[in-house]
Amino acid sequence: MVWLQKLFTRTNTINNSQSQTYQRDWIQLNQDRFGSAKIFFSTDQEIDLYELEELCDSVGWARRPLRKVRKAIENSYLVVSVWEVKGAKPDLIGFARATSDCAFNATIWDVVIHPRFQSKGVGKSLMKYMIKKLRSNDISNITLFADPQVVEFYRRLGFVLDPEGIKGMFWYPE
Ligand SMILES: CC(C)(COP(=O)(O)OP(=O)(O)OC[C@H]1O[C@@H](n2cnc3c(N)ncnc32)[C@H](O)[C@@H]1OP(=O)(O)O)[C@@H](O)C(=O)NCCC(=O)NCCS
């Protein structure tokens, strides 16, 4: 089952009446860390690619062609977006997606939390949410590629580096 096969819009079309049709899983917030912020996860909220690009810019990621980002998202098995609700329009503050063979394996990509919300437990909740969704579809082999500075973040979530000596191998065009 693919959770996100929806249109990704160039303009943000979210409004209150539309958003009621989207699934929203609200995060339990620690008031000391978040103040009055309201945050939810969604697997089907429409994502403005420009807003996603801004989120990726905020953590210093290299820009990628938007048409390819759109294609990657449309062909992902699971896409989870994280939103802060301040007014009528929620703001995208986090994102992650997974590709999968829909039976045995899934690989998680593009895990990002806006710097304003980092170190508050949102990334950990996002990863747990991803794992729960994948496990609920009986996918048991979940992999990812960790940048060196975030290996510990994933290790704390139960990910194992080189299990049984297995090495990730990459092929690049010359
Ligand atoms: C990596 C990232 C997703 C973590 O999200 P976050 O919301 O800041 O993390 P959390 O606050 O949920 O942290 C959860 C736990 O991991 C730890 N942690 C978070 N980032 C860490 C890091 N870079 N190195 C080591 N530990 C880290 C926290 O201390 C916390 O530990 P605790 O459970 O013992 O309290 C976020 O910092 C980010 O978007 N970074 C930039 C993009 C990036 O590097 N993405 C990963 C690409 S592979």
The ligand as an ORCA input file, in Angstrom:
! r2SCAN-3c Opt
* xyz 0 1
  C      19.135     14.463     12.780
  C      17.807     15.117     13.143
  C      16.702     14.575     12.226
  C      17.478     14.794     14.608
  O      16.228     15.367     14.929
  P      16.016     16.097     16.361
  O      14.577     16.444     16.449
  O      16.990     17.199     16.491
  O      16.409     14.922     17.358
  P      15.721     14.587     18.769
  O      15.597     15.860     19.543
  O      14.481     13.827     18.533
  O      16.833     13.651     19.419
  C      16.578     12.323     19.815
  C      17.788     11.788     20.514
  O      18.898     11.738     19.614
  C      19.957     12.571     20.077
  N      20.501     13.259     18.911
  C      19.874     14.101     18.080
  N      20.709     14.505     17.093
  C      21.870     13.884     17.332
  C      23.119     13.890     16.670
  N      23.343     14.600     15.562
  N      24.119     13.110     17.190
  C      23.909     12.373     18.296
  N      22.743     12.326     18.969
  C      21.748     13.086     18.491
  C      19.326     13.533     21.061
  O      20.254     13.974     22.016
  C      18.244     12.681     21.671
  O      18.767     11.825     22.655
  P      17.847     11.294     23.885
  O      16.737     10.472     23.309
  O      18.804     10.499     24.703
  O      17.357     12.524     24.557
  C      17.883     16.661     13.020
  O      18.905     17.148     13.863
  C      18.140     17.160     11.603
  O      17.199     17.391     10.858
  N      19.407     17.337     11.249
  C      19.771     17.884      9.934
  C      19.439     16.931      8.813
  C      20.145     15.591      8.965
  O      21.333     15.529      9.246
  N      19.349     14.516      8.742
  C      19.854     13.164      8.792
  C      20.406     12.761      7.470
  S      21.035     11.093      7.484
*
